[in-house]
């Protein structure tokens, strides 16, 4: 396992890492979203489907659940199931919680994927989803989309899912710092922790989120309720 993969699996974030600012917000928001989603489920042992599970770095957050990891292949991945997110190999209404983090931007038809999530979820089920608004091209050529909060809301509406909660993963300054950290040439690499520290501090002081890096959301099957989100400036 590479150093980056190992850090992701154990969720160790270090200020000298180029991706520090992303994970500084993403990981706590994922954990909060999963707690909220699990708290909404009134079943003894929820069935969880982790779509695009990779090496299953978030499996520990689903202790006490029946956990299925699904991936499109087994290279650099440890799935229980192999299949495509656009045609989930799961019967209708078989899952209590679908989890998909940083997957939707790699799918050529995100609406179809969300429709599949709606299909496999039981009534009252929950979807926890993350996806980028800003990030450089990656996993090319399979990198298709970036999303605003309005884009996510519209996609969910079209596929019959209710948006219950949406959080930006960092504000404008965090996004600026993340862009700088990723683009500093090798000879300026020592400036990465300085950039991270300064931009994190600015983001805390001046937390405008119109240019966030990413979004974490919780959605539910139709009739689950209205969205909640913090004010944006």
C-alpha positions in Angstrom: 0.0 0.0 0.0 1.4 3.4 -0.9 2.0 6.1 1.8 -1.0 8.1 0.7 -3.3 5.0 0.7 -2.0 4.0 4.1 -2.7 7.5 5.5 -6.2 7.4 4.0 -6.9 4.0 5.5 -5.9 5.2 9.0 -7.1 8.8 8.5 -3.8 10.3 9.6 -3.7 14.0 8.5 -0.4 15.9 8.7 0.1 19.6 8.1 3.0 19.0 5.7 0.7 16.8 3.4 -0.3 18.4 0.1 -3.9 17.2 0.8 -4.0 18.4 4.4 -6.7 21.1 3.9 -9.0 18.8 2.0 -9.0 16.1 4.7 -9.0 18.6 7.5 -12.7 19.2 6.6 -13.7 16.1 4.7 -13.0 13.5 7.3 -14.9 15.2 10.2 -17.8 15.9 7.9 -17.9 12.3 6.7 -17.9 11.1 10.3 -20.6 13.6 11.3 -22.8 12.6 8.2 -22.5 8.9 9.0 -23.5 9.5 12.6 -26.5 11.5 11.5 -27.5 8.9 8.9 -27.1 6.0 11.3 -29.1 7.8 14.0 -32.0 8.2 11.5 -32.2 4.5 10.9 -34.4 2.5 13.2 -33.0 -1.0 12.6 -30.9 -3.1 14.8 -28.1 -3.9 12.3 -28.3 -1.7 9.2 -27.1 -3.0 5.9 -24.5 -0.6 4.4 -23.3 -0.5 0.8 -20.0 1.3 0.3 -19.9 2.2 -3.4 -16.4 2.7 -4.8 -15.0 1.3 -1.5 -11.3 0.9 -2.7 -9.3 -0.4 0.3 -12.4 0.2 2.5 -10.8 3.1 4.6 -14.1 4.0 6.2 -15.3 0.5 7.2 -14.6 1.2 10.8 -17.3 3.9 10.9 -19.9 1.2 10.2 -19.2 -1.1 13.2 -22.3 -3.0 14.2 -23.6 -2.9 10.6 -23.7 -5.5 7.8 -21.1 -3.9 5.6 -20.7 -4.6 1.9 -17.9 -2.9 -0.1 -18.4 -2.6 -3.8 -15.8 -1.6 -6.4 -15.5 -1.7 -10.2 -12.4 -3.9 -9.9 -10.0 -5.5 -7.5 -6.8 -3.6 -8.4 -5.7 -1.5 -5.4 -9.0 -2.4 -3.8 -10.5 -5.0 -1.4 -14.2 -5.2 -2.3 -16.7 -7.8 -1.2 -18.6 -7.2 -4.5 -17.4 -6.2 -7.9 -19.7 -4.2 -10.2 -20.6 -0.9 -11.7 -22.1 2.0 -9.8 -24.4 2.6 -12.8 -26.1 -0.8 -12.4 -25.6 -1.8 -8.8 -25.7 -5.6 -8.4 -28.1 -5.3 -5.5 -31.8 -6.1 -5.4 -34.4 -3.4 -4.9 -34.9 -2.1 -1.3 -32.2 -4.2 0.2 -29.9 -1.6 1.8 -30.4 0.8 4.7 -27.5 3.1 4.0 -25.5 3.8 0.8 -22.1 5.5 1.2 -20.1 6.9 -1.7 -17.2 9.2 -1.2 -15.3 11.0 -4.0 -16.9 8.6 -6.6 -19.6 10.6 -8.3 -17.3 12.8 -10.3 -15.9 9.7 -12.0 -19.2 8.5 -13.3 -20.3 9.5 -16.8 -24.0 9.5 -15.7 -24.3 10.7 -12.0 -28.1 10.9 -12.2 -28.3 7.3 -13.1 -26.1 6.4 -10.2 -28.3 8.4 -7.8 -31.3 6.6 -9.3 -29.6 3.3 -8.5 -29.1 4.5 -4.9 -32.8 5.3 -4.6 -33.7 1.9 -6.0 -31.6 -0.2 -3.6 -32.5 1.9 -0.5 -35.3 0.7 1.7 -38.0 3.2 2.7 -36.4 5.5 5.3 -33.0 4.7 4.0 -30.1 7.1 3.8 -27.4 8.1 1.4 -24.1 9.7 2.5 -22.3 11.2 -0.5 -19.3 13.4 -1.0 -18.1 15.1 -4.2 -15.8 17.9 -5.3 -16.5 21.4 -6.4 -12.8 22.1 -6.8 -10.1 19.5 -7.6 -7.5 19.1 -10.3 -8.0 16.4 -13.0 -7.3 12.9 -11.5 -7.8 9.3 -12.4 -7.9 10.4 -16.0 -9.6 10.0 -18.4 -12.5 9.0 -16.0 -12.9 12.4 -14.4 -16.1 14.0 -15.7 -17.8 16.4 -13.3 -17.6 19.0 -10.5 -20.6 19.9 -8.5 -22.2 23.0 -6.8 -24.6 22.6 -3.9 -27.4 23.5 -6.4 -26.2 20.8 -8.8 -26.4 18.2 -6.0 -29.8 19.4 -4.9 -31.1 19.2 -8.5 -29.7 15.7 -9.1 -31.3 14.4 -5.9 -34.6 16.0 -6.8 -34.6 14.3 -10.2 -33.9 10.9 -8.8 -36.5 11.0 -6.0 -34.2 11.5 -3.0 -34.6 14.2 -0.4 -31.6 16.4 0.6 -31.5 16.3 4.4 -28.1 17.9 5.1 -25.3 19.5 3.1 -22.0 20.8 4.4 -19.2 22.5 2.5 -15.8 20.9 3.1 -13.8 24.0 3.8 -14.2 27.6 2.7 -12.7 30.0 0.2 -9.3 30.3 1.9 -9.0 26.5 2.4 -9.6 26.1 -1.3 -7.0 28.7 -2.2 -4.5 27.0 0.1 -5.3 23.6 -1.3 -4.7 24.8 -4.8 -1.4 26.4 -3.8 -0.2 23.2 -2.0 -1.0 21.0 -5.0 0.7 23.3 -7.4 3.9 24.4 -5.6 6.9 23.0 -7.6 9.1 20.5 -5.8 11.8 23.0 -4.8 9.1 24.9 -3.0 7.7 21.9 -1.2 8.9 23.1 2.2 6.3 25.9 1.9 3.4 23.4 2.0 3.0 23.3 5.8 3.3 27.1 5.9 0.7 27.5 3.2 -1.6 25.0 5.0 -1.3 26.7 8.4 -1.8 30.3 7.0 -4.8 29.3 4.9 -6.4 27.2 7.6 -6.1 30.2 10.0 -7.6 32.5 7.4 -10.4 30.1 6.7 -11.3 29.9 10.4 -11.4 33.7 10.6 -13.1 34.4 7.3 -15.2 31.3 6.6 -16.9 32.1 3.3 -17.8 29.0 1.4 -18.7 30.1 -2.1 -15.5 28.4 -3.4 -15.5 25.3 -1.2 -13.3 22.4 -2.2 -16.0 19.7 -1.7 -19.5 18.9 -0.3 -20.6 16.2 2.1 -24.4 15.5 2.1 -27.0 13.2 3.6 -30.1 12.3 1.6 -33.0 10.1 2.2 -35.7 8.3 0.3 -38.8 10.3 -0.6 -40.6 11.9 2.3 -37.6 11.9 4.6 -37.8 15.6 5.3 -36.3 19.0 4.4 -32.7 19.9 4.0 -30.6 21.6 6.7 -27.5 23.5 5.9 -25.5 26.2 7.6 -25.6 29.7 6.2 -23.2 30.5 3.4 -21.6 33.9 2.9 
